[in-house]
Every structure is written in structure tokens, then in C-alpha cells.
Amino acid sequence: MKQFDPAPIKSEITIEDINKIDIRVGKINKVEDIPKSKNIMRLTVDFGDHIRIILAGIKQERKNPKEVEGKQALFVVNLKPRKMMGEISEGMLFDLGYSDKIAPVLAIPEVDVPNGTRAE
């Protein structure tokens, strides 16, 4: 593996801060191109009791962004909906590596769990 110098640890937070973030497992059912965007793809994600559209900047991170279709991943689901490229995103995909300039990978459960399962 390539040598890596981790970034400094961010400032201390409380357990109450962590409890404000609702992170859930969702299955990525569909990945679609947003033609007018250089970076963003539209993900249709199943959270067990509902489906959401989540926009994610994975277009240039992977040779084939559709390779994540059918996979479970972690998502933040209690972010305020955000308009990007004329579309509404209803959450955020948890990617590992992007902030550290490493080829991003999905944060995934080690085995399949029910869609909508909370991370704690």
C-alpha cells in the first residue's frame, strides 16, 4: 500500500454532536448521469421504507460510476435537501478517501443488513 500521512484530527466534539447525524445503510438501485455536470451522478437509493434521490460527485472518481449499482453504502439522511445542477439531493453519500486525495471507495457494511439500518 502507498505511504500515507493522515490529516490532523479535527477539534473535539461531544456524543450529542454525533447523535445529531443520522447515518443509514441504503442500497444504490440506480446510477444515472447528469449530462450538464462534470462530477455529479444521480443515485436512486432504497432505505427500506422509502426511496431517495441523492446526488454524488462520483463521475470522475471512478472509471465506471455505475459499478456501485446494487451495493449497500452509508448515507447521511438528515441533511437539509440541497439543489445542485437543477436537481434536489436528499442526503449525502459517505465516501472514504476523497478528502485525502485518495481514490474514493464506498463506506459499506461488511455483510448485507436491512436497508435503513442506522450507523451508531
Residue pairs with C-beta under 8 A, 6 or more apart in sequence:
4 100
4 102
6 100
7 99
7 100
20 78
21 76
21 78
22 76
22 77
22 78
22 118
23 74
23 75
23 76
23 77
23 94
23 118
23 119
24 47
24 74
24 75
24 77
24 116
24 117
24 118
24 119
25 47
25 72
25 73
25 74
25 75
25 109
25 113
25 114
25 115
25 116
25 117
25 119
26 45
26 46
26 47
26 52
26 54
26 72
26 73
26 75
26 77
26 115
26 116
27 45
27 46
27 70
27 71
27 72
27 115
28 43
28 44
28 45
28 68
28 69
28 70
28 71
28 72
28 73
29 44
29 45
29 46
29 51
29 69
29 70
30 42
30 43
30 44
30 69
31 41
31 42
31 43
31 44
31 58
31 65
31 66
31 68
31 69
32 41
32 42
32 43
32 44
33 41
33 42
33 59
34 40
34 41
34 42
34 55
34 85
34 87
36 85
36 86
37 59
37 84
37 85
38 59
38 60
39 57
39 58
39 59
39 60
40 55
40 56
40 57
40 59
40 84
40 85
41 55
41 56
41 57
41 58
41 59
41 65
42 53
42 55
42 87
43 53
43 54
43 55
43 56
43 68
43 93
44 51
44 52
44 53
45 51
45 52
45 53
45 54
45 75
45 91
46 115
47 75
47 77
47 115
47 116
48 114
48 115
48 116
48 117
49 116
52 77
52 90
52 91
53 87
53 88
53 89
53 90
54 75
54 89
54 90
54 91
54 92
54 93
55 82
55 84
55 85
55 87
55 89
56 92
56 93
56 95
57 98
58 65
58 68
58 93
58 95
58 104
59 65
61 95
61 98
61 103
61 104
62 68
62 104
68 106
71 106
71 108
72 108
72 109
72 112
72 113
72 115
73 93
73 94
73 106
73 107
73 108
74 93
74 94
74 106
74 107
74 108
74 109
74 119
75 91
75 92
75 93
75 94
76 91
76 92
76 94
77 90
77 91
79 91
79 92
81 88
81 89
81 90
82 88
82 89
83 89
93 106
94 106
94 107
95 104
95 105
95 106
95 107
96 102
96 104
96 105
96 106
96 107
97 103
97 104
97 105
98 104
109 117
